[in-house]
Amino acid sequence: MTLSNSVLLAVMTILFLTLGYLGVPVAFALIAGVLVGTIFTPITLQSMIAQLFNGIDSEALMAIPFFLLVGELMTSANVVIRIADLSQALVGHVRGGLAQVTTVFSMFFSGMSGSSSADVAVLSRTMAKPMAREGYRPEFTAALIAAASTIAALVPPSIMAVVYGAIGNVSIAGLFLAGIVPGFFIAIGLMLYCYFFGPAGFRRPRSTFGQLATAGKAAALPMMIPVILLGGILSGWFTPTEAGVIAIAYILLIVIPFLNPGHLKNVPNDFIHAGMIYSLPMITIAAASAFGWLLAYLRGPIVVAGWISGFAGDDAHMIMFALVLVFVIVGDFIEPVPAIIIFMPVVNQLTDQASINAVHMGVVLIVTLAFGLITPPYGLALLMASKFLDVRFSSALKASLPIYIIFFAAIAFTIFVPEVVLWLPKHVFPESVGCFKAPGGTGYICP
């Protein structure tokens, strides 16, 4: 029995979405779609199994376990409390108090973990109880923690940027640098929202210079980790994977021995836990790679790209808005990593068609997928925050609705002001955005 490509594409998609709604893990729902597609095509099951392994056979993806281990070591050793104290010294006196501290703390920790899930866990563990004691509603706290955790998807060492760069053959360093501006945009937006519309909280006195210096000194060692990660990558001294290894060595040899030497006996457990966490995205990446390969075989990306082209033509802004709409819808149902892998052929085709800078397109879609972490019905970050704070998901969702405006503004800003978004990569690492050295030998020419 044979089915037309369009019918088979529809069957695979409906099966995947149905299983997802029934609570089947994303990886197994994707593999179910792959199995059905394999049955009705000449493709052998052995070749699809090989494709599962090909999907994770990428050197760039090796950076993910090391970034996860960085976050796990910092959290388990309870070193992050020093960063929370520094955040409080900086903004604890501002209206919104601990809500402001939560956002700033997330900005700092995002530069170490690269994982929104890790951010949710750390923020919930560190900030939820103090905020509850000061009268913050738990649904507001859950919404804020979930929204603040999305910053980790944007600023280096963003795991989402690593996956996008590895799958789409886009400069990871360029995505790191370009994600900083949207990340700060969302952080500042959250701080303004908490200041004008959030609970007033407990107003602390402004920290003195001595108190700020003390907090800065206490947090100095862990705050070197983002410098090591970003500085090493951008200087060309080492790759993202090597940067993660260097950061782990720094934590094991300097941070933990100096700040919490008693935790050294628990380090093997941290490695085990990080490995278990790492297995979750890896099986999803493998399944999504096979699913995406089969979609490409059935000419699905060409069909989707044709629909978008028919609507948007070659207009770069219209194409980006159309892809944003697609990724907002897709992000409501599946995690960002499989969404990137499955739709990358469509993205690459439309990026080339409209002559859009690949890094610019990547940042636009990463911001969109970060937004999907707090939207229903999946909203992984919001689901995690709700669970950690023992709040109904619907209540946390209602509290997060006003925050959506910040993300809409961030997406629009990223689309329409590429000069600002790409300013850092153009001036720090020009080759990452397609710039090349001028024939005269001085400066760069950027398309």
C-alpha positions as CSV (number, residue, x, y, z in Angstrom):
1,M,0.0,0.0,0.0
2,T,1.3,3.4,-1.0
3,L,0.2,6.9,0.1
4,S,0.9,10.2,-1.6
5,N,3.5,12.5,0.0
6,S,0.9,15.0,1.2
7,V,-1.3,12.3,2.8
8,L,1.7,10.7,4.5
9,L,2.9,14.1,5.8
10,A,-0.5,14.8,7.2
11,V,-0.6,11.3,8.9
12,M,2.8,11.7,10.4
13,T,2.0,15.2,11.8
14,I,-1.4,14.2,13.1
15,L,0.0,11.1,14.8
16,F,2.8,13.2,16.4
17,L,0.4,15.9,17.7
18,T,-2.1,13.4,18.9
19,L,0.5,11.4,20.9
20,G,1.9,14.6,22.3
21,Y,-1.6,15.7,23.5
22,L,-2.0,12.3,25.2
23,G,1.2,12.9,27.2
24,V,3.6,10.7,25.2
25,P,7.2,12.1,25.5
26,V,8.1,14.2,22.5
27,A,11.0,11.9,21.4
28,F,8.7,8.8,21.3
29,A,5.9,10.7,19.5
30,L,8.4,11.8,16.9
31,I,9.7,8.2,16.5
32,A,6.2,7.0,16.1
33,G,5.7,9.3,13.2
34,V,9.1,8.2,11.7
35,L,8.0,4.5,11.9
36,V,4.7,5.2,10.1
37,G,6.5,7.1,7.4
38,T,9.1,4.3,7.0
39,I,6.3,1.7,6.6
40,F,4.8,3.6,3.6
41,T,8.0,4.5,1.8
42,P,10.8,2.5,0.2
43,I,13.1,3.7,3.1
44,T,14.4,0.8,5.2
45,L,14.2,0.8,9.0
46,Q,17.9,0.3,9.2
47,S,18.6,3.5,7.4
48,M,16.3,5.5,9.7
49,I,18.0,4.0,12.7
50,A,21.3,5.2,11.2
51,Q,19.7,8.6,10.8
52,L,18.9,8.7,14.5
53,F,22.6,8.4,15.3
54,N,23.6,10.8,12.5
55,G,21.4,13.5,14.2
56,I,23.5,13.5,17.3
57,D,26.9,12.9,15.5
58,S,28.0,16.5,15.7
59,E,31.0,17.9,17.5
60,A,29.2,21.2,18.2
61,L,26.5,19.4,20.2
62,M,29.2,18.1,22.6
63,A,29.1,21.6,24.2
64,I,25.7,20.9,25.6
65,P,26.7,18.4,28.4
66,F,29.5,20.6,29.6
67,F,27.2,23.7,29.8
68,L,24.7,21.5,31.7
69,L,27.4,20.3,34.1
70,V,28.5,23.9,34.7
71,G,25.0,24.8,35.9
72,E,24.7,21.6,37.9
73,L,28.0,22.1,39.7
74,M,27.2,25.7,40.5
75,T,23.7,24.8,41.8
76,S,24.6,21.7,43.7
77,A,27.5,23.4,45.4
78,N,25.2,26.2,46.4
79,V,27.6,28.8,45.0
80,V,24.9,30.6,43.2
81,I,23.6,32.1,46.5
82,R,26.6,34.5,46.3
83,I,25.3,35.7,42.9
84,A,21.8,36.1,44.4
85,D,23.3,38.3,47.2
86,L,25.1,40.4,44.6
87,S,21.9,40.8,42.6
88,Q,20.1,42.0,45.8
89,A,22.9,44.4,46.6
90,L,22.5,45.9,43.1
91,V,18.7,46.2,42.8
92,G,17.1,45.1,46.1
93,H,16.2,48.7,46.9
94,V,14.2,49.3,43.7
95,R,10.4,49.0,43.8
96,G,9.6,45.4,43.3
97,G,12.4,44.3,45.5
98,L,12.9,40.6,45.1
99,A,11.1,40.5,41.7
100,Q,13.9,42.8,40.4
101,V,16.5,40.6,42.1
102,T,15.0,37.5,40.4
103,T,15.5,39.1,36.9
104,V,19.0,40.3,37.6
105,F,20.0,36.9,39.2
106,S,18.6,35.2,36.1
107,M,20.8,37.4,33.8
108,F,23.9,36.4,35.8
109,F,23.1,32.7,36.0
110,S,22.1,32.5,32.3
111,G,25.7,33.4,31.4
112,M,26.8,30.1,33.1
113,S,24.2,27.5,32.4
114,G,22.8,28.2,28.9
115,S,19.7,26.3,29.9
116,S,16.2,27.7,30.7
117,S,15.3,24.6,32.6
118,A,18.4,25.0,34.9
119,D,17.4,28.6,35.4
120,V,13.9,27.7,36.5
121,A,15.2,25.1,38.9
122,V,17.8,27.5,40.4
123,L,15.5,30.5,40.6
124,S,12.7,28.4,42.2
125,R,15.0,26.9,44.7
126,T,16.6,30.3,45.6
127,M,14.0,33.0,45.3
128,A,10.5,31.3,45.7
129,K,10.5,31.1,49.5
130,P,11.9,34.6,50.2
131,M,9.3,36.1,47.8
132,A,6.5,34.1,49.5
133,R,7.6,35.4,52.9
134,E,7.4,39.0,51.6
135,G,3.8,38.4,50.3
136,Y,4.4,37.9,46.6
137,R,1.6,35.8,45.1
138,P,2.9,32.4,44.0
139,E,1.4,32.6,40.6
140,F,3.1,35.9,40.0
141,T,6.4,34.4,41.2
142,A,6.0,31.4,38.9
143,A,5.3,33.6,35.9
144,L,8.2,35.9,36.6
145,I,10.7,33.0,37.2
146,A,9.5,31.3,33.9
147,A,9.8,34.5,31.9
148,A,13.2,35.4,33.4
149,S,14.5,31.9,32.7
150,T,14.0,32.4,28.9
151,I,17.0,34.8,29.0
152,A,19.2,31.7,29.1
153,A,18.0,30.8,25.6
154,L,19.4,34.0,24.3
155,V,22.6,35.0,26.0
156,P,25.8,32.9,25.8
157,P,26.3,30.1,26.3
158,S,22.7,29.4,25.1
159,I,22.2,25.7,24.4
160,M,19.5,26.7,21.9
161,A,22.0,28.7,20.0
162,V,24.4,25.8,20.0
163,V,21.8,23.5,18.5
164,Y,20.7,26.1,15.9
165,G,24.2,26.8,14.8
166,A,25.2,23.1,14.6
167,I,22.1,22.1,12.7
168,G,21.8,25.1,10.5
169,N,25.6,25.6,9.8
170,V,25.4,29.1,11.3
171,S,28.2,30.7,13.4
172,I,27.6,29.8,17.0
173,A,29.8,32.7,18.2
174,G,27.7,35.1,16.0
175,L,24.4,33.7,17.5
176,F,25.9,34.1,21.0
177,L,26.8,37.8,20.4
178,A,23.6,38.6,18.6
179,G,21.5,37.2,21.3
180,I,22.9,39.5,24.0
181,V,20.8,42.5,22.9
182,P,17.4,40.7,22.8
183,G,18.3,39.1,26.1
184,F,18.9,42.4,27.7
185,F,15.8,43.8,26.1
186,I,13.7,41.1,27.8
187,A,15.5,41.6,31.1
188,I,14.9,45.3,31.1
189,G,11.3,44.8,30.0
190,L,10.7,42.4,33.0
191,M,12.3,44.9,35.4
192,L,10.1,47.8,34.1
193,Y,7.1,45.6,34.3
194,C,7.9,44.6,37.9
195,Y,8.5,48.3,38.7
196,F,5.3,49.7,37.3
197,F,2.8,46.9,37.5
198,G,4.2,44.3,39.9
199,P,3.8,44.1,43.7
200,A,5.8,46.8,45.5
201,G,7.4,44.2,47.8
202,F,9.6,45.1,50.7
203,R,11.7,48.2,50.0
204,R,15.2,47.7,51.3
205,P,17.6,50.6,51.9
206,R,20.1,51.2,49.0
207,S,23.3,49.2,49.5
208,T,26.3,51.2,50.5
209,F,29.4,51.1,48.3
210,G,31.1,48.9,51.0
211,Q,28.2,46.5,51.0
212,L,28.2,46.4,47.2
213,A,31.9,45.8,47.2
214,T,31.6,43.0,49.7
215,A,28.9,41.3,47.6
216,G,31.0,41.7,44.5
217,K,34.0,40.2,46.1
218,A,32.1,37.2,47.4
219,A,30.7,36.6,43.9
220,A,33.9,37.3,42.0
221,L,35.0,33.7,41.5
222,P,31.7,32.4,40.1
223,M,31.2,35.6,38.0
224,M,34.4,34.7,36.1
225,I,32.7,31.8,34.5
226,P,30.8,33.8,31.8
227,V,34.1,35.6,31.1
228,I,35.8,32.3,30.5
229,L,33.1,31.0,28.3
230,L,32.4,34.0,26.1
231,G,36.0,35.4,26.2
232,G,37.6,32.1,25.2
233,I,35.1,31.5,22.4
234,L,35.3,35.0,20.9
235,S,39.1,35.2,21.2
236,G,39.4,32.0,19.2
237,W,41.3,30.3,22.0
238,F,38.9,27.4,22.1
239,T,35.6,26.2,20.7
240,P,32.3,26.2,22.6
241,T,32.9,22.6,23.6
242,E,36.4,23.4,24.9
243,A,35.1,26.4,26.6
244,G,32.7,24.2,28.6
245,V,35.6,21.9,29.6
246,I,37.7,24.9,30.7
247,A,34.8,26.3,32.8
248,I,34.3,22.9,34.5
249,A,38.0,22.6,35.3
250,Y,37.8,26.2,36.8
251,I,34.9,25.3,38.9
252,L,36.4,22.0,40.1
253,L,39.9,23.4,40.8
254,I,39.1,26.9,42.0
255,V,35.5,27.8,42.7
256,I,34.4,24.8,44.8
257,P,37.7,24.2,46.7
258,F,37.7,27.9,47.7
259,L,34.0,28.5,48.4
260,N,32.6,25.1,49.4
261,P,35.3,22.5,49.7
262,G,33.0,20.1,51.5
263,H,31.0,19.6,48.3
264,L,33.9,17.9,46.5
265,K,32.7,14.5,47.8
266,N,29.4,15.1,46.0
267,V,30.9,16.0,42.6
268,P,30.5,12.4,41.2
269,N,26.8,12.7,41.8
270,D,26.8,16.0,39.9
271,F,28.4,14.3,36.9
272,I,25.8,11.5,37.0
273,H,22.9,14.0,37.3
274,A,24.2,16.2,34.5
275,G,24.5,13.0,32.3
276,M,20.9,12.0,33.0
277,I,19.7,15.5,32.1
278,Y,21.9,15.5,28.9
279,S,20.2,12.2,27.8
280,L,16.8,14.0,27.5
281,P,17.7,16.5,24.8
282,M,19.9,14.0,23.0
283,I,17.1,11.4,22.4
284,T,14.9,14.3,21.3
285,I,17.5,15.6,18.9
286,A,18.0,12.1,17.5
287,A,14.3,11.6,17.0
288,A,13.7,15.1,15.5
289,S,16.6,14.6,13.1
290,A,15.1,11.4,11.8
291,F,11.6,13.0,11.6
292,G,13.0,16.1,9.8
293,W,15.0,13.9,7.4
294,L,11.9,12.0,6.5
295,L,9.9,15.2,6.0
296,A,12.7,16.4,3.7
297,Y,12.5,13.1,1.8
298,L,8.7,13.7,1.4
299,R,9.4,17.3,0.2
300,G,7.6,18.7,3.2
301,P,10.0,21.7,3.6
302,I,9.6,22.6,-0.1
303,V,5.8,22.6,0.4
304,V,5.9,24.8,3.5
305,A,8.5,27.1,2.0
306,G,6.2,27.4,-1.1
307,W,3.3,28.4,1.1
308,I,5.3,31.1,2.9
309,S,6.8,32.3,-0.4
310,G,3.3,32.6,-1.9
311,F,2.2,34.7,1.0
312,A,5.4,36.8,1.6
313,G,7.2,36.8,-1.7
314,D,10.8,37.8,-1.3
315,D,10.1,40.4,1.4
316,A,12.5,39.7,4.3
317,H,10.3,41.2,7.0
318,M,7.2,39.3,5.8
319,I,9.1,36.1,5.6
320,M,10.5,36.5,9.1
321,F,7.0,37.4,10.4
322,A,5.6,34.3,8.7
323,L,8.3,32.1,10.3
324,V,7.7,33.7,13.6
325,L,4.0,32.8,13.3
326,V,4.9,29.2,12.4
327,F,7.3,28.9,15.3
328,V,4.9,30.4,17.8
329,I,2.3,27.8,16.8
330,V,4.9,25.0,16.7
331,G,6.5,26.1,20.0
332,D,3.1,25.7,21.7
333,F,3.3,21.9,21.1
334,I,6.9,20.8,21.0
335,E,10.2,21.8,22.6
336,P,12.5,24.3,20.9
337,V,15.2,21.9,20.0
338,P,13.1,19.5,17.9
339,A,11.3,22.5,16.3
340,I,14.7,23.8,15.2
341,I,15.8,20.5,13.7
342,I,12.5,19.7,12.0
343,F,12.1,23.2,10.4
344,M,15.7,24.0,9.6
345,P,15.4,23.0,5.9
346,V,12.5,25.5,5.5
347,V,14.4,28.2,7.4
348,N,17.5,27.8,5.3
349,Q,15.6,27.9,2.0
350,L,13.7,31.0,2.9
351,T,16.8,32.7,4.4
352,D,18.7,32.2,1.1
353,Q,15.6,33.2,-1.0
354,A,15.2,36.6,0.8
355,S,19.0,37.2,1.3
356,I,18.5,37.4,5.1
357,N,21.6,37.3,7.3
358,A,21.7,33.8,8.7
359,V,22.6,35.0,12.2
360,H,19.8,37.6,12.2
361,M,17.3,35.0,11.2
362,G,18.6,32.6,13.9
363,V,18.2,35.2,16.6
364,V,14.7,36.1,15.5
365,L,13.6,32.4,15.7
366,I,15.5,31.8,19.0
367,V,13.6,34.7,20.6
368,T,10.4,33.3,19.3
369,L,11.1,29.8,20.6
370,A,12.1,31.3,24.0
371,F,8.7,32.9,24.0
372,G,7.2,29.5,23.4
373,L,8.6,28.4,26.8
374,I,5.9,30.3,28.6
375,T,2.9,29.8,26.2
376,P,0.2,27.1,26.5
377,P,-0.4,24.3,26.2
378,Y,3.2,23.1,26.6
379,G,5.2,26.0,27.9
380,L,8.0,24.0,29.5
381,A,9.5,26.8,31.6
382,L,6.0,27.8,32.9
383,L,5.1,24.2,33.6
384,M,8.3,23.7,35.6
385,A,7.9,26.9,37.6
386,S,4.3,26.0,38.4
387,K,5.3,22.5,39.6
388,F,8.2,23.8,41.7
389,L,5.9,26.4,43.4
390,D,2.9,24.1,43.6
391,V,0.7,26.5,41.6
392,R,-2.0,25.6,39.1
393,F,-0.7,26.0,35.6
394,S,-3.8,28.0,34.6
395,S,-3.1,30.5,37.4
396,A,0.5,31.0,36.4
397,L,-0.5,31.3,32.8
398,K,-3.0,34.1,33.7
399,A,-0.3,35.9,35.6
400,S,2.1,35.6,32.7
401,L,-0.2,37.1,30.0
402,P,0.9,40.7,30.5
403,I,4.5,39.6,30.1
404,Y,3.7,38.4,26.6
405,I,3.8,42.1,25.5
406,I,7.5,42.2,26.4
407,F,8.2,39.3,24.1
408,F,6.1,40.6,21.3
409,A,8.1,43.9,21.5
410,A,11.4,41.9,21.7
411,I,10.5,39.9,18.5
412,A,9.5,43.0,16.6
413,F,12.6,44.8,17.7
414,T,14.8,41.9,16.6
415,I,13.2,41.8,13.2
416,F,13.1,45.5,12.4
417,V,16.4,46.7,14.0
418,P,19.0,44.3,12.8
419,E,21.7,47.0,12.9
420,V,21.5,47.0,16.7
421,V,21.1,43.3,17.1
422,L,24.1,42.5,14.8
423,W,26.2,45.4,16.1
424,L,28.2,43.2,18.6
425,P,29.0,40.4,16.2
426,K,29.9,42.8,13.4
427,H,32.4,44.7,15.7
428,V,33.7,41.8,17.8
429,F,33.6,38.8,15.4
430,P,32.9,40.2,11.9
431,E,33.3,36.9,10.1
432,S,30.4,35.4,12.0
433,V,27.9,37.5,10.2
434,G,29.5,37.3,6.7
435,C,31.8,40.2,6.9
436,F,35.2,39.9,5.0
437,K,38.4,41.9,5.1
438,A,38.6,44.9,2.9
439,P,40.9,44.5,-0.1
440,G,43.1,47.3,1.3
441,G,43.8,45.2,4.3
442,T,42.2,47.5,6.9
443,G,38.8,47.0,8.3
444,Y,35.9,44.8,7.2
445,I,33.2,45.0,4.5
446,C,29.9,43.7,5.7
447,P,27.0,42.8,3.3
